[in-house]
């Protein structure tokens, strides 16, 4: 199914979303692509499956689209989740793991990550969509939506209410392939705004499309329920 500049893949439930996402990740690992991870329950399941599907990630450079300003072992850390679900289950880990050091505070962590990122071309970018339409840590109508730097400090828009570090809109759009991974009825309104309605800052996810590559969204039926009509 084709929506506005996005190829939509609709499956039955969240477990199928995770399985398809795991397949994308395993292929990217085999190809040695630069992969950008996201947080969330469905991505967590995908990471666990991807480690089983392809236990050798030694050709991969791993990045994150955003992070909370917490230590890496905090339960709210996107890196910490990925470490437990993916990295700890691999036979051969990535050749480089570029963690956002959120514990340094949003300003320092963003500056450090921007230096580390440099002009790196991101290959496969995973993204979720919040029920408010946010993407990474770019929240509705936030000033960060108008920033051009590659990495930004950000204020929290939803729980947990801790400071964030996020890739900017231009950085997200520069990825060669963008893969939205969305499940759950609570996301249905945001999915419609992101993929069907006119794009705007009230729905940051509507503003993220690969400028010179492919954008795909894997949705379960609950998340896709309001795409028509």
ABEGO torsion letter per residue (X at the ends): XBBBGBBBBBBABAAAAAAAAAAAAAAAAAAGBBBBBBBEAAAAAAAAAAAAABABAAABBBBBABBBBBBAABAABAAAAAAAAAAAABABBBABBBBBBAAAEAAAAAAAAAAAAEABBBABBBBBBBAAGBBEABBBGBAAAABABABBBBBBABOBBBBBBBBBAAAAAABABBBBBBBEAAAAAAAAAAAABBBBAABAAAABBBAABBBBBBBBAAAAAAABX
